[in-house]
């Protein structure tokens, strides 16, 4: 089989996507460490910085958390000055959560070198190649999102999970 066969190229692409995911994951670990956040709080912050103010219920859905977990997370983040909660101007019974300007500035300071390096790295692609990359990432994201929903609907694998083993020991 030649190294240019579709099968071999797909295998190599799969390996590179997985390696890329690990590198992003490790980078996120370091950003969380530098900002003094855990990974879930960082995911929340990233969502707020990318998409703007949000309702707590939407954050719960986007992050795959219970509303109670989101409340605890927002309490933590508000206490350290990373988010603010204000009444929704359209319905004062609801709350809007947003990142504070201070944490937005800190996050940008940490992220700017990565953004600049990424921009330099992609600068040599033609518009058609960029459209191909955009198509790939949009489709790959769709695959991930479909399988996140599938995985969330599954029950843990019984006695193989650490929590199930701990419960069995206590019984």
C-alpha positions as CSV (number, residue, x, y, z in Angstrom):
1,X,0.0,0.0,0.0
2,X,1.4,3.4,-1.0
3,X,1.7,6.1,1.6
4,X,-0.7,8.2,-0.6
5,X,-3.6,5.7,-0.4
6,X,-6.9,7.1,0.9
7,X,-6.9,4.5,3.7
8,X,-3.4,5.4,4.8
9,X,-4.1,9.1,4.6
10,X,-7.3,8.7,6.7
11,X,-5.3,6.7,9.3
12,X,-2.7,9.5,9.4
13,X,-5.4,12.2,9.6
14,X,-7.0,10.3,12.5
15,X,-3.7,10.1,14.4
16,X,-3.0,13.8,13.8
17,X,-6.5,14.8,15.0
18,X,-6.1,12.8,18.2
19,X,-2.6,14.3,18.7
20,X,-4.1,17.8,18.1
21,X,-6.9,17.1,20.7
22,X,-4.3,16.0,23.3
23,X,-2.2,19.2,22.6
24,X,-5.3,21.4,22.9
25,X,-6.2,19.6,26.1
26,X,-2.7,20.1,27.6
27,X,-2.8,23.7,26.5
28,X,-6.1,24.2,28.3
29,X,-4.7,22.6,31.4
30,X,-1.9,25.2,31.4
31,X,-4.2,28.1,30.7
32,X,-6.5,27.0,33.6
33,X,-3.4,26.8,35.9
34,X,-2.3,30.3,34.9
35,X,-5.7,31.7,35.5
36,X,-6.3,29.8,38.7
37,X,-9.3,27.9,37.4
38,X,-10.3,24.3,37.1
39,X,-11.0,22.9,33.7
40,X,-14.8,23.3,34.0
41,X,-14.5,26.9,35.1
42,X,-12.2,27.5,32.1
43,X,-14.7,26.0,29.7
44,X,-17.3,28.3,31.1
45,X,-15.0,31.3,30.8
46,X,-14.2,30.4,27.2
47,X,-17.9,30.1,26.4
48,X,-18.6,33.6,27.9
49,X,-15.6,35.2,26.2
50,X,-16.5,33.6,22.8
51,X,-20.2,34.0,22.8
52,X,-20.9,36.8,25.3
53,X,-23.3,37.1,28.2
54,X,-25.4,34.0,28.9
55,X,-28.1,32.7,31.1
56,X,-27.1,30.1,33.7
57,X,-29.4,27.5,32.2
58,X,-27.7,27.9,28.8
59,X,-24.3,27.4,30.4
60,X,-25.6,24.3,32.1
61,X,-26.7,22.9,28.7
62,X,-23.6,23.9,26.9
63,X,-21.3,22.6,29.6
64,X,-23.3,19.4,30.3
65,X,-23.7,20.3,33.9
66,X,-26.6,20.3,36.3
67,X,-28.1,23.7,37.3
68,X,-26.8,23.1,40.9
69,X,-23.3,22.5,39.6
70,X,-23.5,25.7,37.5
71,X,-24.6,27.7,40.5
72,X,-21.6,26.4,42.5
73,X,-19.3,27.2,39.6
74,X,-20.7,30.7,39.2
75,X,-20.4,31.3,42.9
76,X,-16.7,30.4,42.8
77,X,-16.0,32.5,39.7
78,X,-17.9,35.5,41.0
79,X,-16.1,35.3,44.3
80,X,-12.7,35.7,42.6
81,X,-14.0,38.4,40.3
82,X,-14.1,36.5,37.0
83,X,-17.8,36.8,36.2
84,X,-20.7,39.1,37.2
85,X,-24.3,38.2,37.4
86,X,-26.9,40.9,36.6
87,X,-30.6,40.9,36.2
88,X,-31.7,40.2,32.6
89,X,-32.9,43.5,31.1
90,X,-35.7,41.7,29.4
91,X,-36.9,39.7,32.4
92,X,-35.6,40.8,35.8
93,X,-36.5,37.4,37.3
94,X,-33.7,36.0,35.2
95,X,-29.9,36.4,35.5
96,X,-27.3,37.2,32.9
97,X,-23.7,36.0,33.4
98,X,-20.8,37.7,31.8
99,X,-17.0,37.6,32.1
100,X,-15.5,40.7,33.8
101,X,-13.3,43.0,31.8
102,X,-10.4,42.1,34.1
103,X,-10.5,38.3,33.4
104,X,-11.1,39.0,29.7
105,X,-7.9,41.0,29.7
106,X,-6.0,38.3,31.6
107,X,-7.2,35.6,29.3
108,X,-6.2,37.6,26.2
109,X,-2.8,38.2,27.7
110,X,-2.3,34.4,28.1
111,X,-3.9,33.5,24.8
112,X,-2.6,36.2,22.4
113,X,0.7,34.5,21.7
114,X,-1.2,31.3,20.7
115,X,-3.6,33.4,18.5
116,X,-0.7,35.2,16.8
117,X,1.2,31.9,16.2
118,X,-1.9,30.3,14.8
119,X,-2.4,33.2,12.5
120,X,1.1,32.9,11.2
121,X,0.8,29.2,10.8
122,X,-2.4,29.5,8.7
123,X,-1.2,32.5,6.6
124,X,0.2,30.3,3.8
125,X,-3.1,28.6,3.0
126,X,-5.0,29.7,0.0
127,X,-8.7,30.8,0.4
128,X,-9.8,27.4,-1.1
129,X,-7.5,25.5,1.4
130,X,-8.9,27.6,4.3
131,X,-12.5,26.8,3.1
132,X,-11.5,23.1,3.1
133,X,-10.1,23.3,6.7
134,X,-13.2,25.2,7.8
135,X,-15.4,22.5,6.3
136,X,-13.4,19.8,8.0
137,X,-13.6,21.4,11.4
138,X,-17.3,22.2,11.1
139,X,-18.0,18.6,10.2
140,X,-15.7,17.2,12.8
141,X,-17.3,19.4,15.5
142,X,-20.7,18.0,14.4
143,X,-19.5,14.5,14.8
144,X,-18.2,15.3,18.3
145,X,-21.4,17.0,19.3
146,X,-23.6,14.1,18.1
147,X,-21.4,11.7,20.1
148,X,-21.4,13.9,23.2
149,X,-25.2,13.6,23.3
150,X,-25.0,9.9,22.7
151,X,-22.4,9.5,25.5
152,X,-24.4,11.6,27.9
153,X,-27.4,9.3,27.5
154,X,-25.4,6.2,28.4
155,X,-25.1,4.8,31.9
156,X,-21.6,4.2,33.3
157,X,-20.2,0.7,32.9
158,X,-21.4,-0.7,36.2
159,X,-18.7,-2.2,38.5
160,X,-15.9,-0.9,36.3
161,X,-16.3,2.7,37.3
162,X,-14.4,4.0,40.4
163,X,-17.6,5.3,42.0
164,X,-19.3,1.9,41.6
165,X,-16.2,0.1,43.1
166,X,-16.2,2.5,46.1
167,X,-20.0,1.9,46.6
168,X,-19.4,-1.9,46.5
169,X,-16.6,-1.6,49.1
170,X,-18.9,0.4,51.5
171,X,-21.8,-2.2,51.1
